[in-house]
Amino acid sequence: MAAPEGLLALEARPTAQVIADHLREQIVQGSIRPGQQINESLLANQLNTSRGPLREALQRLCQEGILISRRNYGVFVKEVETHDLREIYTIRESIESAAANRLLDSSPKQIKDTCKVLKEIVGEMAKQVAGSDWQTMAGLDMQFHSALVAGMGNSRFIRIY
């Protein structure tokens, strides 16, 4: 059953996952800065949630390498160093190359559908470049690369990416 006009349908994801996705997005957008400490009680209050799901979300982000937990000090946003960027782009290159190769070996329909999605994203990127909206551009860039990987249709690859 669809939600009535103007109301959001409840997400079927665990609260901790919703929080982790929100925090990850805030970090990527720069709203939460590298080196910044995460204040659990303040954040739980802002998100109107208990500290249990928040802590679980913070643990997930620590496992992903986005946050660092320092014993007796708290949780901080990881500061990305040059060697981190090299490692990240090496992994991205490997995953995206494998995805592109698998996609090219897939059905013509799958290739066509993926290309359609990628073209739509590139079209939206062109609009954002003209308006110099670099924050939105960064989000579209991630959408493009994620759509490329998703195009191969391998759920484990998508999750890893």
C-alpha positions as CSV (number, residue, x, y, z in Angstrom):
1,M,0.0,0.0,0.0
2,A,1.4,3.4,-1.0
3,A,1.8,6.2,1.5
4,P,-0.8,9.0,1.2
5,E,0.4,12.1,-0.8
6,G,2.9,14.1,1.2
7,L,3.7,11.4,3.7
8,L,6.9,9.4,3.6
9,A,6.7,5.6,3.7
10,L,8.6,4.1,6.6
11,E,11.9,2.6,5.5
12,A,12.4,-1.1,6.0
13,R,15.9,-0.6,7.1
14,P,17.2,-0.8,10.7
15,T,17.5,2.5,12.5
16,A,21.3,2.0,12.9
17,Q,21.6,1.7,9.1
18,V,19.5,4.8,8.5
19,I,21.7,6.7,11.0
20,A,25.0,5.4,9.5
21,D,23.8,6.4,6.0
22,H,22.9,9.9,7.3
23,L,26.2,10.4,9.0
24,R,28.2,9.1,6.1
25,E,26.4,11.6,3.8
26,Q,27.1,14.4,6.3
27,I,30.8,13.5,6.3
28,V,31.0,13.2,2.5
29,Q,29.3,16.6,2.2
30,G,31.6,18.2,4.7
31,S,28.9,19.0,7.2
32,I,30.9,16.9,9.7
33,R,34.6,17.7,9.2
34,P,37.7,15.5,9.3
35,G,39.1,15.3,12.8
36,Q,35.8,16.4,14.4
37,Q,34.6,14.6,17.5
38,I,31.2,13.0,17.4
39,N,29.2,14.0,20.5
40,E,26.9,11.0,21.1
41,S,24.4,12.6,23.4
42,L,24.0,15.8,21.2
43,L,23.7,13.7,18.0
44,A,21.2,11.3,19.5
45,N,19.1,14.3,20.6
46,Q,19.4,15.9,17.1
47,L,18.3,12.7,15.4
48,N,15.6,12.0,18.0
49,T,16.9,8.5,18.7
50,S,18.3,6.6,21.6
51,R,22.0,6.1,22.0
52,G,21.8,2.3,21.2
53,P,21.2,2.6,17.5
54,L,23.5,5.6,17.3
55,R,26.3,3.6,18.9
56,E,25.7,0.7,16.4
57,A,25.8,3.2,13.5
58,L,29.1,4.7,14.9
59,Q,30.6,1.1,15.1
60,R,29.6,0.5,11.5
61,L,31.3,3.6,10.4
62,C,34.4,2.7,12.4
63,Q,34.5,-0.7,10.7
64,E,34.2,1.1,7.3
65,G,37.2,3.3,8.3
66,I,35.2,6.5,8.1
67,L,35.3,7.1,11.9
68,I,38.0,6.3,14.5
69,S,37.2,5.3,18.0
70,R,39.9,6.5,20.5
71,R,39.6,4.7,23.9
72,N,38.7,7.1,26.7
73,Y,38.5,10.1,24.2
74,G,35.5,9.3,21.9
75,V,34.8,8.9,18.2
76,F,36.3,11.1,15.6
77,V,35.9,11.6,11.8
78,K,39.0,10.1,10.2
79,E,41.3,12.5,8.5
80,V,42.1,11.3,5.0
81,E,45.8,11.2,4.1
82,T,47.4,11.0,0.7
83,H,48.1,7.2,1.1
84,D,44.4,6.7,2.0
85,L,43.3,8.3,-1.2
86,R,45.7,6.2,-3.2
87,E,44.3,3.0,-1.6
88,I,40.7,4.1,-2.1
89,Y,41.2,4.9,-5.8
90,T,43.1,1.6,-6.3
91,I,40.1,-0.3,-4.9
92,R,37.6,1.8,-6.8
93,E,39.5,1.2,-10.0
94,S,39.6,-2.5,-9.5
95,I,35.9,-2.8,-8.6
96,E,34.7,-0.4,-11.4
97,S,36.9,-2.2,-14.0
98,A,35.5,-5.5,-13.0
99,A,32.0,-4.1,-13.0
100,A,32.4,-2.6,-16.5
101,N,33.9,-5.9,-17.9
102,R,31.1,-8.0,-16.4
103,L,28.5,-5.5,-17.7
104,L,30.0,-5.7,-21.2
105,D,29.5,-9.5,-21.1
106,S,25.9,-9.1,-20.0
107,S,22.7,-8.9,-22.1
108,P,22.2,-6.0,-24.5
109,K,19.2,-5.0,-22.5
110,Q,21.2,-4.8,-19.3
111,I,23.9,-2.7,-21.1
112,K,21.2,-0.4,-22.6
113,D,19.4,0.1,-19.2
114,T,22.7,0.9,-17.4
115,C,23.8,3.3,-20.2
116,K,20.4,5.1,-19.9
117,V,20.9,5.6,-16.2
118,L,24.5,6.8,-16.7
119,K,23.5,9.2,-19.4
120,E,20.7,10.7,-17.2
121,I,23.3,11.2,-14.4
122,V,25.8,12.8,-16.8
123,G,23.0,15.1,-18.1
124,E,22.2,16.2,-14.5
125,M,26.0,16.7,-13.9
126,A,26.2,19.1,-16.9
127,K,23.4,21.2,-15.4
128,Q,25.2,21.4,-12.0
129,V,28.5,22.4,-13.7
130,A,26.8,25.3,-15.3
131,G,25.4,26.4,-11.9
132,S,28.7,25.7,-10.1
133,D,26.9,23.5,-7.5
134,W,30.0,21.4,-6.6
135,Q,28.4,19.7,-3.6
136,T,25.6,18.3,-5.8
137,M,28.2,17.4,-8.4
138,A,30.1,15.3,-5.9
139,G,26.9,13.5,-5.0
140,L,26.1,12.9,-8.7
141,D,29.7,11.6,-9.3
142,M,29.1,9.0,-6.6
143,Q,25.7,8.1,-8.1
144,F,27.4,7.6,-11.5
145,H,30.1,5.3,-10.2
146,S,27.5,3.4,-8.0
147,A,25.2,3.1,-11.0
148,L,28.0,1.6,-13.1
149,V,28.7,-1.0,-10.4
150,A,25.0,-1.7,-9.9
151,G,24.6,-2.2,-13.6
152,M,26.4,-5.5,-13.4
153,G,23.6,-6.8,-11.2
154,N,25.9,-8.4,-8.5
155,S,24.5,-7.6,-5.1
156,R,27.7,-8.5,-3.3
157,F,29.7,-6.2,-5.5
158,I,27.3,-3.4,-4.9
159,R,27.4,-3.9,-1.2
160,I,31.2,-4.0,-1.1
161,Y,31.3,-0.9,-3.3
